[in-house]
């Protein structure tokens, strides 16, 4: 029996959202973290992070669905492999940063994440240009998060 498209879309979106929720759960509270460490210049209010990440995870999931929906080609398999890999690295970053408080280690993780996001966008573009473009806000947000990570490590 074939699932309908809405079910498939929801599976991709919910799986991406679950990665974010589990990462937040395993990383612990970030309010205690910022009581110990000085905040980076330009750091937005803390309430903004879960709002932005919820939107970005939904976009990531939908874009991955669009790529998967195009078929079972090698380009699709490669693009989705990098998608899942970057999602795994994304999951690890907040644990390394907030839970382990390894600020420079987290910076190394986020640089790897940036490389994987760029690779994912390039691979998505080969399959579905719209899916690739949907991830530009994600890339920009992670660039900004990289700055925040670097500055937090540098000033502390």
Backbone torsions as a table, in degrees:
resi	resn	phi	psi	omega
1	UNK	NA	130.4	-177.4
2	UNK	-85.7	131.1	175.0
3	UNK	-72.0	157.5	176.0
4	UNK	-86.1	165.1	-174.8
5	UNK	-62.4	-37.8	-179.6
6	UNK	-61.6	-41.0	177.0
7	UNK	-61.1	-44.4	179.4
8	UNK	-63.7	-43.2	177.7
9	UNK	-59.6	-46.5	-179.4
10	UNK	-63.8	-36.9	177.9
11	UNK	-60.9	-46.1	-179.9
12	UNK	-66.1	-44.4	-178.7
13	UNK	-67.2	-46.0	-178.5
14	UNK	-65.7	-36.5	178.7
15	UNK	-65.8	-39.5	177.2
16	UNK	-66.8	-43.5	178.6
17	UNK	-62.8	-37.4	179.6
18	UNK	-64.4	-38.0	176.9
19	UNK	-59.7	-45.9	179.0
20	UNK	-64.1	-43.1	-179.0
21	UNK	-65.9	-42.6	179.2
22	UNK	-67.3	-38.1	177.3
23	UNK	-62.3	-43.8	177.8
24	UNK	-62.9	-41.5	179.3
25	UNK	-62.7	-47.2	-178.1
26	UNK	-73.6	-22.2	-178.3
27	UNK	-82.8	-15.1	179.0
28	UNK	82.2	-174.6	-177.0
29	UNK	-76.8	132.8	179.7
30	UNK	-88.7	-11.8	178.7
31	UNK	-68.4	-39.4	175.9
32	UNK	-63.8	-36.8	-179.4
33	UNK	-58.5	-47.2	-176.2
34	UNK	-79.5	-4.7	168.9
35	UNK	-78.6	-25.5	-179.6
36	UNK	-89.2	-31.1	-171.9
37	UNK	-117.2	147.6	175.2
38	UNK	-73.4	141.0	-178.6
39	UNK	-81.7	150.5	178.3
40	UNK	-71.4	148.5	172.1
41	UNK	-59.6	145.4	-179.7
42	UNK	74.4	8.8	179.4
43	UNK	-68.5	124.8	178.8
44	UNK	-72.1	169.3	177.7
45	UNK	-61.8	148.6	-173.7
46	UNK	-62.3	-29.4	-178.7
47	UNK	-64.8	-22.7	-176.4
48	UNK	-70.5	-32.6	-174.8
49	UNK	-60.1	-51.6	180.0
50	UNK	-65.2	-30.7	177.9
51	UNK	-64.8	-51.2	-178.8
52	UNK	-63.2	-45.3	-178.0
53	UNK	-64.4	-36.8	178.1
54	UNK	-60.9	-44.1	178.5
55	UNK	-65.1	-45.9	-177.8
56	UNK	-64.4	-40.7	178.3
57	UNK	-63.4	-39.0	177.8
58	UNK	-63.5	-43.4	178.4
59	UNK	-63.7	-44.0	178.2
60	UNK	-57.7	-47.5	-179.1
61	UNK	-61.5	-44.0	-179.8
62	UNK	-66.2	-40.2	179.6
63	UNK	-64.9	-38.8	177.5
64	UNK	-65.2	-38.0	175.5
65	UNK	-59.1	-45.4	-179.2
66	UNK	-59.1	-41.6	178.9
67	UNK	-66.3	-47.0	-178.9
68	UNK	-61.3	-36.1	-176.2
69	UNK	-66.9	-20.0	-176.6
70	UNK	-73.0	-18.9	178.0
71	UNK	140.5	-170.3	-174.1
72	UNK	-109.8	32.3	-178.6
73	UNK	-71.0	167.2	176.3
74	UNK	-62.3	-35.6	179.0
75	UNK	-63.4	-39.4	178.3
76	UNK	-67.2	-46.3	179.8
77	UNK	-59.8	-43.3	179.9
78	UNK	-65.3	-45.9	-179.9
79	UNK	-61.2	-43.5	-179.3
80	UNK	-71.8	-30.8	175.4
81	UNK	-62.7	-45.6	178.6
82	UNK	-67.1	-36.8	176.1
83	UNK	-56.7	-51.5	-178.4
84	UNK	-66.3	-35.7	178.5
85	UNK	-64.6	-46.9	179.2
86	UNK	-65.7	-33.2	177.6
87	UNK	-65.8	-37.8	176.2
88	UNK	-64.8	-42.4	178.3
89	UNK	-67.6	-38.6	175.7
90	UNK	-57.5	-44.8	178.3
91	UNK	-56.6	-42.3	-176.5
92	UNK	-71.2	-32.4	-171.7
93	UNK	-55.3	-52.9	-175.4
94	UNK	-66.2	-28.8	176.1
95	UNK	-67.5	-45.1	179.3
96	UNK	-65.4	-42.4	-176.6
97	UNK	-73.2	-55.7	-172.9
98	UNK	-85.3	-46.7	-175.5
99	UNK	-76.3	-50.6	-177.2
100	UNK	-83.8	-17.7	-178.0
101	UNK	54.4	36.1	176.3
102	UNK	-96.0	82.2	-170.9
103	UNK	-61.9	-45.1	179.1
104	UNK	-73.8	-33.3	174.5
105	UNK	-62.9	-41.1	177.3
106	UNK	-64.5	-35.3	177.8
107	UNK	-63.9	-40.1	176.2
108	UNK	-63.0	-40.3	178.7
109	UNK	-63.7	-42.9	-176.9
110	UNK	-70.9	-29.6	174.5
111	UNK	-66.5	-43.1	174.4
112	UNK	-59.1	-42.5	178.4
113	UNK	-59.8	-44.4	178.0
114	UNK	-58.4	-44.8	179.4
115	UNK	-60.7	-43.2	-179.7
116	UNK	-68.4	-37.1	178.2
117	UNK	-64.6	-44.4	177.7
118	UNK	-60.9	-44.3	177.9
119	UNK	-61.7	-42.2	179.4
120	UNK	-61.7	-44.6	180.0
121	UNK	-61.7	-43.8	178.9
122	UNK	-61.4	-45.1	-179.4
123	UNK	-69.6	-38.5	176.5
124	UNK	-61.9	-39.8	-178.3
125	UNK	-60.0	-33.7	178.4
126	UNK	-65.7	-22.1	-176.5
127	UNK	-106.5	-44.2	-175.2
128	UNK	-154.0	106.0	-176.5
129	UNK	-59.4	-40.7	-179.7
130	UNK	-62.2	-40.6	178.6
131	UNK	-62.5	-38.6	178.3
132	UNK	-65.7	-48.6	-177.2
133	UNK	-63.7	-30.7	177.9
134	UNK	-59.7	-25.0	-176.3
135	UNK	-91.5	1.3	176.3
136	UNK	-61.7	-44.4	176.6
137	UNK	-59.8	-36.2	176.2
138	UNK	-61.7	-47.3	178.2
139	UNK	-59.3	-46.2	-179.3
140	UNK	-63.4	-40.2	179.4
141	UNK	-65.4	-40.2	180.0
142	UNK	-71.5	-31.5	172.3
143	UNK	-61.5	-45.2	177.7
144	UNK	-63.9	-42.6	177.7
145	UNK	-63.2	-33.4	176.6
146	UNK	-64.3	-42.8	175.5
147	UNK	-58.9	-48.0	-179.3
148	UNK	-61.4	-42.6	178.9
149	UNK	-61.5	-49.0	-179.7
150	UNK	-59.2	-48.5	-177.1
151	UNK	-66.3	-38.1	177.5
152	UNK	-62.9	-43.9	177.7
153	UNK	-65.4	-42.0	-176.4
154	UNK	-65.5	-45.0	-176.2
155	UNK	-81.7	-11.6	179.4
156	UNK	-109.9	NA	NA
